[in-house]
């Protein structure tokens, strides 16, 4: 099998590449596509199974060469709408022309299939791309949904957890479900999907496979106390209605300052039940992958490190 990975130097792609190489499958070869191969660690770049094509996301000839002969192409792009929509469409068109059977779209976080365009604007490209893939006759779309990534919750992006004061700041009633999967577990599942030639359409994977309640903020805080031995202070910021008003007010006042409100949009739609991936999951399809829950994730990081765990994933 030949696997193509577009955007192979990114955080998620590195983990996907690592897990694919760990399979030990002698017939597996991987072709990566990126602008700057030097960002890929030497331990990965030196693999005899890996071939790298260096070029931009909008060079049609280079993209055509990249997808040629692939059995599946995985898009690990992360960027603006031009990259996520136009860039992916170029990849998909190239796959269709080259008779590539499957295309794994850059999806993962939250079940955007339940959203209308404009509700959670950073997920709009995923809606466009899924619709675009549905029009193709040769290349089948593959969409992997894993809930939310755990690592960013502890980062300044969401500003939920303050590890210095052991404070959890939250919106809502503290009993809203927060589905969570680590980057590494999501990459493990993606590697399984990539190698599964029959895996097509929407696949819901990850979270905590042993429970129907992937996590409430109160439960996550209790796990934090248990793992780190530090009493937690829960600080309520307001209701979900307050959050909705706040995020839209911030966007209306200064739409260009996207980082002032983007995390609030993600947080709102993560909590409001609309984008839940569970409870019915496809984990049983890949039983050897055991996704960790919130407590298991915290056990893998020291208290001093967990506040920066997202950045520690690499660039």
Helices and strands as residue ranges (DSSP letters): E 2-6, H 11-21, E 29-34, G 37-39, H 42-45, E 50-54, H 60-67, E 72-75, H 81-81, I 82-87, H 88-97, E 102-104, E 108-109, G 112-114, G 121-123, H 124-133, E 140-149, G 151-154, E 161-162, E 167-171, E 180-181, H 183-195, E 201-204, H 217-228, E 233-238, H 240-253, G 258-260, H 262-271, G 283-286, H 294-299, H 303-306, G 311-313
